[in-house]
Amino acid sequence: MIFLTAIPGLEPSLLDEARALGFEAPRAVPGGILCDGDLAEAARANLYLRCAVRVLLRIAEFRAVHLAQLDKRAKKVSWTEWLRPDVPVRVEVVCRRSKIYVNKAAVQRVSGGLEAAGIPVTRDGGITVKVRIDDDLCSISVDTTGEALHRRGHKEFVGKAPLRETMAAGFLAQMGFDGTQAVVDPMCGSGTFVLEAAEIALGLVPGRSRGFAFEKMAGGGALGADGIAYLKNKEGQEGAPPGVRFFGFDRNDGAIRGALANAERAGVSKVVAFARGAISDLESPAEVAPGLVMVNPPYGGRIGERKLLFGLYGALGAVLAEKFAGWRVGIVTSDGGLAKATGLELTAGGPVDHSGTKVQLWSGPL
């Protein structure tokens, strides 16, 4: 069984994506999506899913009401079916509403089971075994991802308070983006919305530029280097509509240079354009049909003073209303007052956890 971790609030986008990619029996549960599958399917999930945070492979589940029972049953887990003796692992435990309530003691018992099977355990192991003891039910999973999936591997420049790629993909999905629409981001920063939209349009595999923990697992090598390379390059740019359709603007020269470099590394430079420009200079691109305006403006948390932002949002709304008739807009903000300051008729989506800040996607026609 596979558990796809979701950004809180974007579970529906991940569920739709898992269904579209043909994962077996996906269903929403607290924190993410469960689906049926083995290590090969976990590998495919890591490589292809845009909205998932990480992919956990469930390898054991049993009841344990005291530490001796946990110790005994941990030693019966088929660890070597999934883990290699030459790759150290780390163990993380969360205990909730259970008779076993001391995380550190539980870590010691599970570590003992691993070491008895010849699997080394260290604090900085390259693979993480995640144990959850909830209402005395112990679930053991292996993190097949490693670094979180928003780290695509080709976006080296990151601006201030960046939107994660996984979140951008989820918001694009909420806006109904399918790769055919043009996208404009008037405050693009490092270019996350623009780059993610371009990759989707070109059919590029999101995990093509990075490695994963599953490659170090027993059985992960069954795919082989050639198999993993095939999966990473299975989709490509053939048949993609030609021409620039994704546009990013920012007042900061450094942001534009960084976004352009990110586009080159991502292999999407032929369909994106980045340029320096203020909101007041914004124009609808004449070469494309109306599409989506996607923007993650400051909202007075980590960037900007709230009182001064009302003018910015007002100016944004006025320019969009005048220059982008026929387009649709999606604005990510934690502040409903700022969203309303645009003067646009926007509808708020559900709350989404953006690194501890609750944000919403405010969307509507222009």
Secondary structure, DSSP 8 states (H G I E B T S, - for coil): -EEEEE-TT-HHHHHHHHHHTT-EEEEEETTEEEEE--HHHHHHHHHH-SSEEEEEEEEEEEE-SSHHHHHHHHTTS-GGGT--TTS-EEEEEEEESSS---HHHHHHHHHHHHHHTT--B-TT-SEEEEEEEETTEEEEEEE--SS-TT--SS-----SS---HHHHHHHHHHTT--SSS-EEETT-TTTHHHHHHHHHHHT--TTTTS--GGGGSTTGGGSHHHHHHHHHTSS-STT---S--EEEEES-HHHHHHHHHHHHHHT-TTTEEEEE--GGG----TTS-S-EEEE----SSSSS-HHHHHHHHHHHHHHHHHH-TT-EEEEEES-HHHHHTT-S--EE---EEETTEEEEEEEEE-
